[in-house]
């Protein structure tokens, strides 16, 4: 829904969904592989980190049209 609404820049929703799941679960894999159960705070932190990374990768960037460039950048 967010991609269709223009909030995410996603070319292939299936690939993006798999990447999202990988990001959300990445920090918990070792615990699961060793037969453990992650604590609730670990699950929350892993999900938060995964969402943050996903949005950095696929979130729409604000347009810079009409924004004055910083003087140092303009003179570079």
mmCIF file of the N, C-alpha and C atoms, coordinates in Angstrom:
data_MODEL
# 
_entry.id   MODEL 
# 
loop_
_atom_site.group_PDB 
_atom_site.id 
_atom_site.type_symbol 
_atom_site.label_atom_id 
_atom_site.label_alt_id 
_atom_site.label_comp_id 
_atom_site.label_asym_id 
_atom_site.label_entity_id 
_atom_site.label_seq_id 
_atom_site.pdbx_PDB_ins_code 
_atom_site.Cartn_x 
_atom_site.Cartn_y 
_atom_site.Cartn_z 
_atom_site.occupancy 
_atom_site.B_iso_or_equiv 
_atom_site.pdbx_formal_charge 
_atom_site.auth_seq_id 
_atom_site.auth_comp_id 
_atom_site.auth_asym_id 
_atom_site.auth_atom_id 
_atom_site.pdbx_PDB_model_num 
ATOM 1   N N  . UNK A 1 1  ? 0.813  -1.202  0.000  1.00 0.00 ? 1  UNK A N  1 
ATOM 2   C CA . UNK A 1 1  ? 0.000  0.000   0.000  1.00 0.00 ? 1  UNK A CA 1 
ATOM 3   C C  . UNK A 1 1  ? 0.857  1.268   0.000  1.00 0.00 ? 1  UNK A C  1 
ATOM 4   N N  . UNK A 1 2  ? 1.914  1.242   0.781  1.00 0.00 ? 2  UNK A N  1 
ATOM 5   C CA . UNK A 1 2  ? 2.769  2.432   0.834  1.00 0.00 ? 2  UNK A CA 1 
ATOM 6   C C  . UNK A 1 2  ? 3.451  2.684   -0.503 1.00 0.00 ? 2  UNK A C  1 
ATOM 7   N N  . UNK A 1 3  ? 3.829  1.618   -1.196 1.00 0.00 ? 3  UNK A N  1 
ATOM 8   C CA . UNK A 1 3  ? 4.458  1.784   -2.513 1.00 0.00 ? 3  UNK A CA 1 
ATOM 9   C C  . UNK A 1 3  ? 3.457  2.346   -3.508 1.00 0.00 ? 3  UNK A C  1 
ATOM 10  N N  . UNK A 1 4  ? 2.247  1.802   -3.507 1.00 0.00 ? 4  UNK A N  1 
ATOM 11  C CA . UNK A 1 4  ? 1.221  2.300   -4.427 1.00 0.00 ? 4  UNK A CA 1 
ATOM 12  C C  . UNK A 1 4  ? 0.832  3.738   -4.107 1.00 0.00 ? 4  UNK A C  1 
ATOM 13  N N  . UNK A 1 5  ? 0.946  4.122   -2.845 1.00 0.00 ? 5  UNK A N  1 
ATOM 14  C CA . UNK A 1 5  ? 0.640  5.487   -2.437 1.00 0.00 ? 5  UNK A CA 1 
ATOM 15  C C  . UNK A 1 5  ? 1.775  6.463   -2.713 1.00 0.00 ? 5  UNK A C  1 
ATOM 16  N N  . UNK A 1 6  ? 2.883  5.960   -3.254 1.00 0.00 ? 6  UNK A N  1 
ATOM 17  C CA . UNK A 1 6  ? 4.003  6.826   -3.590 1.00 0.00 ? 6  UNK A CA 1 
ATOM 18  C C  . UNK A 1 6  ? 4.950  7.120   -2.443 1.00 0.00 ? 6  UNK A C  1 
ATOM 19  N N  . UNK A 1 7  ? 4.827  6.372   -1.342 1.00 0.00 ? 7  UNK A N  1 
ATOM 20  C CA . UNK A 1 7  ? 5.677  6.624   -0.179 1.00 0.00 ? 7  UNK A CA 1 
ATOM 21  C C  . UNK A 1 7  ? 6.964  5.810   -0.199 1.00 0.00 ? 7  UNK A C  1 
ATOM 22  N N  . UNK A 1 8  ? 6.989  4.746   -1.015 1.00 0.00 ? 8  UNK A N  1 
ATOM 23  C CA . UNK A 1 8  ? 8.169  3.904   -1.140 1.00 0.00 ? 8  UNK A CA 1 
ATOM 24  C C  . UNK A 1 8  ? 8.547  3.793   -2.605 1.00 0.00 ? 8  UNK A C  1 
ATOM 25  N N  . UNK A 1 9  ? 9.826  3.709   -2.876 1.00 0.00 ? 9  UNK A N  1 
ATOM 26  C CA . UNK A 1 9  ? 10.316 3.549   -4.248 1.00 0.00 ? 9  UNK A CA 1 
ATOM 27  C C  . UNK A 1 9  ? 10.719 2.090   -4.446 1.00 0.00 ? 9  UNK A C  1 
ATOM 28  N N  . UNK A 1 10 ? 9.744  1.265   -4.840 1.00 0.00 ? 10 UNK A N  1 
ATOM 29  C CA . UNK A 1 10 ? 9.963  -0.170  -4.985 1.00 0.00 ? 10 UNK A CA 1 
ATOM 30  C C  . UNK A 1 10 ? 9.644  -0.583  -6.409 1.00 0.00 ? 10 UNK A C  1 
ATOM 31  N N  . UNK A 1 11 ? 10.619 -1.226  -7.059 1.00 0.00 ? 11 UNK A N  1 
ATOM 32  C CA . UNK A 1 11 ? 10.401 -1.710  -8.420 1.00 0.00 ? 11 UNK A CA 1 
ATOM 33  C C  . UNK A 1 11 ? 9.766  -3.093  -8.426 1.00 0.00 ? 11 UNK A C  1 
ATOM 34  N N  . UNK A 1 12 ? 10.175 -3.967  -7.514 1.00 0.00 ? 12 UNK A N  1 
ATOM 35  C CA . UNK A 1 12 ? 9.670  -5.335  -7.468 1.00 0.00 ? 12 UNK A CA 1 
ATOM 36  C C  . UNK A 1 12 ? 9.171  -5.628  -6.052 1.00 0.00 ? 12 UNK A C  1 
ATOM 37  N N  . UNK A 1 13 ? 7.854  -5.603  -5.834 1.00 0.00 ? 13 UNK A N  1 
ATOM 38  C CA . UNK A 1 13 ? 7.306  -5.808  -4.489 1.00 0.00 ? 13 UNK A CA 1 
ATOM 39  C C  . UNK A 1 13 ? 7.668  -7.156  -3.870 1.00 0.00 ? 13 UNK A C  1 
ATOM 40  N N  . UNK A 1 14 ? 7.772  -8.207  -4.689 1.00 0.00 ? 14 UNK A N  1 
ATOM 41  C CA . UNK A 1 14 ? 8.120  -9.523  -4.147 1.00 0.00 ? 14 UNK A CA 1 
ATOM 42  C C  . UNK A 1 14 ? 9.539  -9.530  -3.582 1.00 0.00 ? 14 UNK A C  1 
ATOM 43  N N  . UNK A 1 15 ? 10.458 -8.953  -4.315 1.00 0.00 ? 15 UNK A N  1 
ATOM 44  C CA . UNK A 1 15 ? 11.845 -8.865  -3.842 1.00 0.00 ? 15 UNK A CA 1 
ATOM 45  C C  . UNK A 1 15 ? 11.908 -7.991  -2.594 1.00 0.00 ? 15 UNK A C  1 
ATOM 46  N N  . UNK A 1 16 ? 11.221 -6.863  -2.611 1.00 0.00 ? 16 UNK A N  1 
ATOM 47  C CA . UNK A 1 16 ? 11.226 -5.957  -1.456 1.00 0.00 ? 16 UNK A CA 1 
ATOM 48  C C  . UNK A 1 16 ? 10.653 -6.644  -0.220 1.00 0.00 ? 16 UNK A C  1 
ATOM 49  N N  . UNK A 1 17 ? 9.612  -7.449  -0.396 1.00 0.00 ? 17 UNK A N  1 
ATOM 50  C CA . UNK A 1 17 ? 9.015  -8.163  0.736  1.00 0.00 ? 17 UNK A CA 1 
ATOM 51  C C  . UNK A 1 17 ? 10.003 -9.164  1.329  1.00 0.00 ? 17 UNK A C  1 
ATOM 52  N N  . UNK A 1 18 ? 10.708 -9.897  0.474  1.00 0.00 ? 18 UNK A N  1 
ATOM 53  C CA . UNK A 1 18 ? 11.707 -10.849 0.971  1.00 0.00 ? 18 UNK A CA 1 
ATOM 54  C C  . UNK A 1 18 ? 12.849 -10.118 1.678  1.00 0.00 ? 18 UNK A C  1 
ATOM 55  N N  . UNK A 1 19 ? 13.263 -8.999  1.131  1.00 0.00 ? 19 UNK A N  1 
ATOM 56  C CA . UNK A 1 19 ? 14.327 -8.225  1.764  1.00 0.00 ? 19 UNK A CA 1 
ATOM 57  C C  . UNK A 1 19 ? 13.877 -7.679  3.114  1.00 0.00 ? 19 UNK A C  1 
ATOM 58  N N  . UNK A 1 20 ? 12.631 -7.235  3.185  1.00 0.00 ? 20 UNK A N  1 
ATOM 59  C CA . UNK A 1 20 ? 12.091 -6.735  4.451  1.00 0.00 ? 20 UNK A CA 1 
ATOM 60  C C  . UNK A 1 20 ? 12.119 -7.834  5.514  1.00 0.00 ? 20 UNK A C  1 
ATOM 61  N N  . UNK A 1 21 ? 11.631 -9.017  5.152  1.00 0.00 ? 21 UNK A N  1 
ATOM 62  C CA . UNK A 1 21 ? 11.625 -10.119 6.115  1.00 0.00 ? 21 UNK A CA 1 
ATOM 63  C C  . UNK A 1 21 ? 13.043 -10.485 6.546  1.00 0.00 ? 21 UNK A C  1 
ATOM 64  N N  . UNK A 1 22 ? 13.972 -10.463 5.603  1.00 0.00 ? 22 UNK A N  1 
ATOM 65  C CA . UNK A 1 22 ? 15.358 -10.747 5.943  1.00 0.00 ? 22 UNK A CA 1 
ATOM 66  C C  . UNK A 1 22 ? 15.931 -9.732  6.914  1.00 0.00 ? 22 UNK A C  1 
ATOM 67  N N  . UNK A 1 23 ? 15.631 -8.469  6.684  1.00 0.00 ? 23 UNK A N  1 
ATOM 68  C CA . UNK A 1 23 ? 16.130 -7.410  7.564  1.00 0.00 ? 23 UNK A CA 1 
ATOM 69  C C  . UNK A 1 23 ? 15.546 -7.516  8.967  1.00 0.00 ? 23 UNK A C  1 
ATOM 70  N N  . UNK A 1 24 ? 14.260 -7.799  9.046  1.00 0.00 ? 24 UNK A N  1 
ATOM 71  C CA . UNK A 1 24 ? 13.589 -7.865  10.344 1.00 0.00 ? 24 UNK A CA 1 
ATOM 72  C C  . UNK A 1 24 ? 14.074 -9.066  11.155 1.00 0.00 ? 24 UNK A C  1 
ATOM 73  N N  . UNK A 1 25 ? 14.380 -10.161 10.472 1.00 0.00 ? 25 UNK A N  1 
ATOM 74  C CA . UNK A 1 25 ? 14.777 -11.389 11.165 1.00 0.00 ? 25 UNK A CA 1 
ATOM 75  C C  . UNK A 1 25 ? 16.282 -11.576 11.311 1.00 0.00 ? 25 UNK A C  1 
ATOM 76  N N  . UNK A 1 26 ? 17.073 -10.772 10.634 1.00 0.00 ? 26 UNK A N  1 
ATOM 77  C CA . UNK A 1 26 ? 18.522 -10.992 10.566 1.00 0.00 ? 26 UNK A CA 1 
ATOM 78  C C  . UNK A 1 26 ? 19.181 -11.106 11.940 1.00 0.00 ? 26 UNK A C  1 
ATOM 79  N N  . UNK A 1 27 ? 18.846 -10.240 12.842 1.00 0.00 ? 27 UNK A N  1 
ATOM 80  C CA . UNK A 1 27 ? 19.503 -10.223 14.147 1.00 0.00 ? 27 UNK A CA 1 
ATOM 81  C C  . UNK A 1 27 ? 19.097 -11.399 15.032 1.00 0.00 ? 27 UNK A C  1 
ATOM 82  N N  . UNK A 1 28 ? 18.025 -12.088 14.671 1.00 0.00 ? 28 UNK A N  1 
ATOM 83  C CA . UNK A 1 28 ? 17.517 -13.179 15.499 1.00 0.00 ? 28 UNK A CA 1 
ATOM 84  C C  . UNK A 1 28 ? 17.964 -14.551 15.011 1.00 0.00 ? 28 UNK A C  1 
ATOM 85  N N  . UNK A 1 29 ? 18.577 -14.619 13.835 1.00 0.00 ? 29 UNK A N  1 
ATOM 86  C CA . UNK A 1 29 ? 18.917 -15.904 13.227 1.00 0.00 ? 29 UNK A CA 1 
ATOM 87  C C  . UNK A 1 29 ? 19.828 -16.763 14.098 1.00 0.00 ? 29 UNK A C  1 
ATOM 88  N N  . UNK A 1 30 ? 20.835 -16.181 14.694 1.00 0.00 ? 30 UNK A N  1 
ATOM 89  C CA . UNK A 1 30 ? 21.758 -16.963 15.515 1.00 0.00 ? 30 UNK A CA 1 
ATOM 90  C C  . UNK A 1 30 ? 21.032 -17.583 16.699 1.00 0.00 ? 30 UNK A C  1 
ATOM 91  N N  . UNK A 1 31 ? 20.183 -16.823 17.335 1.00 0.00 ? 31 UNK A N  1 
ATOM 92  C CA . UNK A 1 31 ? 19.413 -17.342 18.466 1.00 0.00 ? 31 UNK A CA 1 
ATOM 93  C C  . UNK A 1 31 ? 18.568 -18.527 18.034 1.00 0.00 ? 31 UNK A C  1 
ATOM 94  N N  . UNK A 1 32 ? 17.864 -18.388 16.907 1.00 0.00 ? 32 UNK A N  1 
ATOM 95  C CA . UNK A 1 32 ? 17.028 -19.480 16.406 1.00 0.00 ? 32 UNK A CA 1 
ATOM 96  C C  . UNK A 1 32 ? 17.869 -20.692 16.014 1.00 0.00 ? 32 UNK A C  1 
ATOM 97  N N  . UNK A 1 33 ? 18.993 -20.461 15.357 1.00 0.00 ? 33 UNK A N  1 
ATOM 98  C CA . UNK A 1 33 ? 19.844 -21.562 14.896 1.00 0.00 ? 33 UNK A CA 1 
ATOM 99  C C  . UNK A 1 33 ? 20.406 -22.371 16.063 1.00 0.00 ? 33 UNK A C  1 
ATOM 100 N N  . UNK A 1 34 ? 20.604 -21.719 17.183 1.00 0.00 ? 34 UNK A N  1 
ATOM 101 C CA . UNK A 1 34 ? 21.122 -22.403 18.366 1.00 0.00 ? 34 UNK A CA 1 
ATOM 102 C C  . UNK A 1 34 ? 20.005 -22.972 19.233 1.00 0.00 ? 34 UNK A C  1 
ATOM 103 N N  . UNK A 1 35 ? 18.766 -22.912 18.735 1.00 0.00 ? 35 UNK A N  1 
ATOM 104 C CA . UNK A 1 35 ? 17.637 -23.501 19.442 1.00 0.00 ? 35 UNK A CA 1 
ATOM 105 C C  . UNK A 1 35 ? 17.051 -22.629 20.530 1.00 0.00 ? 35 UNK A C  1 
ATOM 106 N N  . UNK A 1 36 ? 17.456 -21.388 20.582 1.00 0.00 ? 36 UNK A N  1 
ATOM 107 C CA . UNK A 1 36 ? 16.959 -20.485 21.609 1.00 0.00 ? 36 UNK A CA 1 
ATOM 108 C C  . UNK A 1 36 ? 15.710 -19.740 21.186 1.00 0.00 ? 36 UNK A C  1 
ATOM 109 N N  . UNK A 1 37 ? 15.161 -19.024 22.126 1.00 0.00 ? 37 UNK A N  1 
ATOM 110 C CA . UNK A 1 37 ? 14.007 -18.168 21.875 1.00 0.00 ? 37 UNK A CA 1 
ATOM 111 C C  . UNK A 1 37 ? 14.406 -16.749 22.250 1.00 0.00 ? 37 UNK A C  1 
ATOM 112 N N  . UNK A 1 38 ? 14.305 -15.816 21.308 1.00 0.00 ? 38 UNK A N  1 
ATOM 113 C CA . UNK A 1 38 ? 14.697 -14.441 21.620 1.00 0.00 ? 38 UNK A CA 1 
ATOM 114 C C  . UNK A 1 38 ? 13.747 -13.806 22.636 1.00 0.00 ? 38 UNK A C  1 
ATOM 115 N N  . UNK A 1 39 ? 14.307 -12.927 23.437 1.00 0.00 ? 39 UNK A N  1 
ATOM 116 C CA . UNK A 1 39 ? 13.484 -12.170 24.385 1.00 0.00 ? 39 UNK A CA 1 
ATOM 117 C C  . UNK A 1 39 ? 12.632 -11.163 23.614 1.00 0.00 ? 39 UNK A C  1 
ATOM 118 N N  . UNK A 1 40 ? 11.584 -10.698 24.238 1.00 0.00 ? 40 UNK A N  1 
ATOM 119 C CA . UNK A 1 40 ? 10.686 -9.736  23.589 1.00 0.00 ? 40 UNK A CA 1 
ATOM 120 C C  . UNK A 1 40 ? 11.427 -8.465  23.185 1.00 0.00 ? 40 UNK A C  1 
ATOM 121 N N  . UNK A 1 41 ? 12.309 -7.969  24.050 1.00 0.00 ? 41 UNK A N  1 
ATOM 122 C CA . UNK A 1 41 ? 13.039 -6.746  23.714 1.00 0.00 ? 41 UNK A CA 1 
ATOM 123 C C  . UNK A 1 41 ? 13.969 -6.959  22.518 1.00 0.00 ? 41 UNK A C  1 
ATOM 124 N N  . UNK A 1 42 ? 14.502 -8.167  22.359 1.00 0.00 ? 42 UNK A N  1 
ATOM 125 C CA . UNK A 1 42 ? 15.344 -8.468  21.200 1.00 0.00 ? 42 UNK A CA 1 
ATOM 126 C C  . UNK A 1 42 ? 14.523 -8.485  19.912 1.00 0.00 ? 42 UNK A C  1 
ATOM 127 N N  . UNK A 1 43 ? 13.315 -9.026  19.992 1.00 0.00 ? 43 UNK A N  1 
ATOM 128 C CA . UNK A 1 43 ? 12.425 -9.056  18.829 1.00 0.00 ? 43 UNK A CA 1 
ATOM 129 C C  . UNK A 1 43 ? 12.045 -7.637  18.424 1.00 0.00 ? 43 UNK A C  1 
ATOM 130 N N  . UNK A 1 44 ? 11.698 -6.817  19.403 1.00 0.00 ? 44 UNK A N  1 
ATOM 131 C CA . UNK A 1 44 ? 11.320 -5.428  19.127 1.00 0.00 ? 44 UNK A CA 1 
ATOM 132 C C  . UNK A 1 44 ? 12.495 -4.672  18.514 1.00 0.00 ? 44 UNK A C  1 
ATOM 133 N N  . UNK A 1 45 ? 13.685 -4.843  19.074 1.00 0.00 ? 45 UNK A N  1 
ATOM 134 C CA . UNK A 1 45 ? 14.865 -4.144  18.551 1.00 0.00 ? 45 UNK A CA 1 
ATOM 135 C C  . UNK A 1 45 ? 15.197 -4.602  17.139 1.00 0.00 ? 45 UNK A C  1 
ATOM 136 N N  . UNK A 1 46 ? 15.100 -5.897  16.879 1.00 0.00 ? 46 UNK A N  1 
ATOM 137 C CA . UNK A 1 46 ? 15.374 -6.425  15.542 1.00 0.00 ? 46 UNK A CA 1 
ATOM 138 C C  . UNK A 1 46 ? 14.373 -5.880  14.530 1.00 0.00 ? 46 UNK A C  1 
ATOM 139 N N  . UNK A 1 47 ? 13.103 -5.852  14.904 1.00 0.00 ? 47 UNK A N  1 
ATOM 140 C CA . UNK A 1 47 ? 12.071 -5.317  14.007 1.00 0.00 ? 47 UNK A CA 1 
ATOM 141 C C  . UNK A 1 47 ? 12.295 -3.832  13.750 1.00 0.00 ? 47 UNK A C  1 
ATOM 142 N N  . UNK A 1 48 ? 12.610 -3.085  14.784 1.00 0.00 ? 48 UNK A N  1 
ATOM 143 C CA . UNK A 1 48 ? 12.859 -1.652  14.643 1.00 0.00 ? 48 UNK A CA 1 
ATOM 144 C C  . UNK A 1 48 ? 14.037 -1.391  13.715 1.00 0.00 ? 48 UNK A C  1 
ATOM 145 N N  . UNK A 1 49 ? 15.124 -2.119  13.915 1.00 0.00 ? 49 UNK A N  1 
ATOM 146 C CA . UNK A 1 49 ? 16.302 -1.948  13.062 1.00 0.00 ? 49 UNK A CA 1 
ATOM 147 C C  . UNK A 1 49 ? 16.002 -2.334  11.617 1.00 0.00 ? 49 UNK A C  1 
ATOM 148 N N  . UNK A 1 50 ? 15.251 -3.414  11.426 1.00 0.00 ? 50 UNK A N  1 
ATOM 149 C CA . UNK A 1 50 ? 14.900 -3.848  10.079 1.00 0.00 ? 50 UNK A CA 1 
ATOM 150 C C  . UNK A 1 50 ? 14.039 -2.838  9.350  1.00 0.00 ? 50 UNK A C  1 
ATOM 151 N N  . UNK A 1 51 ? 13.047 -2.300  10.039 1.00 0.00 ? 51 UNK A N  1 
ATOM 152 C CA . UNK A 1 51 ? 12.171 -1.290  9.431  1.00 0.00 ? 51 UNK A CA 1 
ATOM 153 C C  . UNK A 1 51 ? 12.969 -0.035  9.098  1.00 0.00 ? 51 UNK A C  1 
ATOM 154 N N  . UNK A 1 52 ? 13.813 0.393   10.011 1.00 0.00 ? 52 UNK A N  1 
ATOM 155 C CA . UNK A 1 52 ? 14.631 1.593   9.785  1.00 0.00 ? 52 UNK A CA 1 
ATOM 156 C C  . UNK A 1 52 ? 15.513 1.421   8.542  1.00 0.00 ? 52 UNK A C  1 
ATOM 157 N N  . UNK A 1 53 ? 16.159 0.277   8.420  1.00 0.00 ? 53 UNK A N  1 
ATOM 158 C CA . UNK A 1 53 ? 17.023 0.017   7.266  1.00 0.00 ? 53 UNK A CA 1 
ATOM 159 C C  . UNK A 1 53 ? 16.216 -0.065  5.979  1.00 0.00 ? 53 UNK A C  1 
ATOM 160 N N  . UNK A 1 54 ? 15.065 -0.730  6.024  1.00 0.00 ? 54 UNK A N  1 
ATOM 161 C CA . UNK A 1 54 ? 14.205 -0.856  4.846  1.00 0.00 ? 54 UNK A CA 1 
ATOM 162 C C  . UNK A 1 54 ? 13.750 0.519   4.359  1.00 0.00 ? 54 UNK A C  1 
ATOM 163 N N  . UNK A 1 55 ? 13.347 1.366   5.281  1.00 0.00 ? 55 UNK A N  1 
ATOM 164 C CA . UNK A 1 55 ? 12.890 2.706   4.893  1.00 0.00 ? 55 UNK A CA 1 
ATOM 165 C C  . UNK A 1 55 ? 14.031 3.558   4.350  1.00 0.00 ? 55 UNK A C  1 
ATOM 166 N N  . UNK A 1 56 ? 15.235 3.360   4.860  1.00 0.00 ? 56 UNK A N  1 
ATOM 167 C CA . UNK A 1 56 ? 16.383 4.083   4.293  1.00 0.00 ? 56 UNK A CA 1 
ATOM 168 C C  . UNK A 1 56 ? 16.644 3.644   2.861  1.00 0.00 ? 56 UNK A C  1 
ATOM 169 N N  . UNK A 1 57 ? 16.433 2.368   2.604  1.00 0.00 ? 57 UNK A N  1 
ATOM 170 C CA . UNK A 1 57 ? 16.687 1.838   1.260  1.00 0.00 ? 57 UNK A CA 1 
ATOM 171 C C  . UNK A 1 57 ? 15.572 2.182   0.276  1.00 0.00 ? 57 UNK A C  1 
ATOM 172 N N  . UNK A 1 58 ? 14.321 2.122   0.712  1.00 0.00 ? 58 UNK A N  1 
ATOM 173 C CA . UNK A 1 58 ? 13.195 2.239   -0.208 1.00 0.00 ? 58 UNK A CA 1 
ATOM 174 C C  . UNK A 1 58 ? 12.301 3.454   0.020  1.00 0.00 ? 58 UNK A C  1 
ATOM 175 N N  . UNK A 1 59 ? 12.533 4.202   1.093  1.00 0.00 ? 59 UNK A N  1 
ATOM 176 C CA . UNK A 1 59 ? 11.695 5.364   1.369  1.00 0.00 ? 59 UNK A CA 1 
ATOM 177 C C  . UNK A 1 59 ? 11.926 6.467   0.353  1.00 0.00 ? 59 UNK A C  1 
ATOM 178 N N  . UNK A 1 60 ? 10.869 7.169   0.001  1.00 0.00 ? 60 UNK A N  1 
ATOM 179 C CA . UNK A 1 60 ? 10.981 8.291   -0.934 1.00 0.00 ? 60 UNK A CA 1 
ATOM 180 C C  . UNK A 1 60 ? 11.777 9.401   -0.274 1.00 0.00 ? 60 UNK A C  1 
ATOM 181 N N  . UNK A 1 61 ? 12.678 9.968   -1.018 1.00 0.00 ? 61 UNK A N  1 
ATOM 182 C CA . UNK A 1 61 ? 13.469 11.100  -0.539 1.00 0.00 ? 61 UNK A CA 1 
ATOM 183 C C  . UNK A 1 61 ? 12.714 12.380  -0.869 1.00 0.00 ? 61 UNK A C  1 
ATOM 184 N N  . UNK A 1 62 ? 12.752 13.357  0.017  1.00 0.00 ? 62 UNK A N  1 
ATOM 185 C CA . UNK A 1 62 ? 12.092 14.630  -0.303 1.00 0.00 ? 62 UNK A CA 1 
ATOM 186 C C  . UNK A 1 62 ? 12.769 15.293  -1.497 1.00 0.00 ? 62 UNK A C  1 
ATOM 187 N N  . UNK A 1 63 ? 11.992 15.934  -2.297 1.00 0.00 ? 63 UNK A N  1 
ATOM 188 C CA . UNK A 1 63 ? 12.513 16.626  -3.475 1.00 0.00 ? 63 UNK A CA 1 
ATOM 189 C C  . UNK A 1 63 ? 13.294 17.854  -3.042 1.00 0.00 ? 63 UNK A C  1 
ATOM 190 N N  . UNK A 1 64 ? 14.400 18.098  -3.712 1.00 0.00 ? 64 UNK A N  1 
ATOM 191 C CA . UNK A 1 64 ? 15.208 19.277  -3.411 1.00 0.00 ? 64 UNK A CA 1 
ATOM 192 C C  . UNK A 1 64 ? 14.905 20.417  -4.367 1.00 0.00 ? 64 UNK A C  1 
ATOM 193 N N  . UNK A 1 65 ? 13.905 20.253  -5.210 1.00 0.00 ? 65 UNK A N  1 
ATOM 194 C CA . UNK A 1 65 ? 13.529 21.291  -6.157 1.00 0.00 ? 65 UNK A CA 1 
ATOM 195 C C  . UNK A 1 65 ? 13.125 22.547  -5.398 1.00 0.00 ? 65 UNK A C  1 
ATOM 196 N N  . UNK A 1 66 ? 13.706 23.649  -5.759 1.00 0.00 ? 66 UNK A N  1 
ATOM 197 C CA . UNK A 1 66 ? 13.362 24.915  -5.131 1.00 0.00 ? 66 UNK A CA 1 
ATOM 198 C C  . UNK A 1 66 ? 14.119 25.197  -3.846 1.00 0.00 ? 66 UNK A C  1 
ATOM 199 N N  . UNK A 1 67 ? 14.923 24.248  -3.387 1.00 0.00 ? 67 UNK A N  1 
ATOM 200 C CA . UNK A 1 67 ? 15.691 24.447  -2.164 1.00 0.00 ? 67 UNK A CA 1 
ATOM 201 C C  . UNK A 1 67 ? 17.047 25.020  -2.543 1.00 0.00 ? 67 UNK A C  1 
ATOM 202 N N  . UNK A 1 68 ? 17.442 26.100  -1.867 1.00 0.00 ? 68 UNK A N  1 
ATOM 203 C CA . UNK A 1 68 ? 18.741 26.709  -2.151 1.00 0.00 ? 68 UNK A CA 1 
ATOM 204 C C  . UNK A 1 68 ? 19.845 25.781  -1.684 1.00 0.00 ? 68 UNK A C  1 
ATOM 205 N N  . UNK A 1 69 ? 20.864 25.652  -2.503 1.00 0.00 ? 69 UNK A N  1 
ATOM 206 C CA . UNK A 1 69 ? 22.020 24.847  -2.125 1.00 0.00 ? 69 UNK A CA 1 
ATOM 207 C C  . UNK A 1 69 ? 22.812 25.586  -1.066 1.00 0.00 ? 69 UNK A C  1 
ATOM 208 N N  . UNK A 1 70 ? 23.431 24.813  -0.206 1.00 0.00 ? 70 UNK A N  1 
ATOM 209 C CA . UNK A 1 70 ? 24.309 25.379  0.802  1.00 0.00 ? 70 UNK A CA 1 
ATOM 210 C C  . UNK A 1 70 ? 25.450 26.094  0.076  1.00 0.00 ? 70 UNK A C  1 
ATOM 211 N N  . UNK A 1 71 ? 25.884 27.205  0.589  1.00 0.00 ? 71 UNK A N  1 
ATOM 212 C CA . UNK A 1 71 ? 26.903 28.021  -0.072 1.00 0.00 ? 71 UNK A CA 1 
ATOM 213 C C  . UNK A 1 71 ? 28.160 27.224  -0.393 1.00 0.00 ? 71 UNK A C  1 
ATOM 214 N N  . UNK A 1 72 ? 28.616 26.395  0.534  1.00 0.00 ? 72 UNK A N  1 
ATOM 215 C CA . UNK A 1 72 ? 29.832 25.611  0.298  1.00 0.00 ? 72 UNK A CA 1 
ATOM 216 C C  . UNK A 1 72 ? 29.635 24.645  -0.862 1.00 0.00 ? 72 UNK A C  1 
ATOM 217 N N  . UNK A 1 73 ? 28.461 24.054  -0.961 1.00 0.00 ? 73 UNK A N  1 
ATOM 218 C CA . UNK A 1 73 ? 28.186 23.127  -2.053 1.00 0.00 ? 73 UNK A CA 1 
ATOM 219 C C  . UNK A 1 73 ? 28.044 23.867  -3.371 1.00 0.00 ? 73 UNK A C  1 
ATOM 220 N N  . UNK A 1 74 ? 27.459 25.034  -3.330 1.00 0.00 ? 74 UNK A N  1 
ATOM 221 C CA . UNK A 1 74 ? 27.244 25.808  -4.550 1.00 0.00 ? 74 UNK A CA 1 
ATOM 222 C C  . UNK A 1 74 ? 28.563 26.284  -5.138 1.00 0.00 ? 74 UNK A C  1 
ATOM 223 N N  . UNK A 1 75 ? 29.550 26.525  -4.286 1.00 0.00 ? 75 UNK A N  1 
ATOM 224 C CA . UNK A 1 75 ? 30.843 27.016  -4.753 1.00 0.00 ? 75 UNK A CA 1 
ATOM 225 C C  . UNK A 1 75 ? 31.833 25.899  -5.049 1.00 0.00 ? 75 UNK A C  1 
ATOM 226 N N  . UNK A 1 76 ? 31.442 24.674  -4.845 1.00 0.00 ? 76 UNK A N  1 
ATOM 227 C CA . UNK A 1 76 ? 32.363 23.532  -5.048 1.00 0.00 ? 76 UNK A CA 1 
ATOM 228 C C  . UNK A 1 76 ? 32.647 23.300  -6.510 1.00 0.00 ? 76 UNK A C  1 
# 
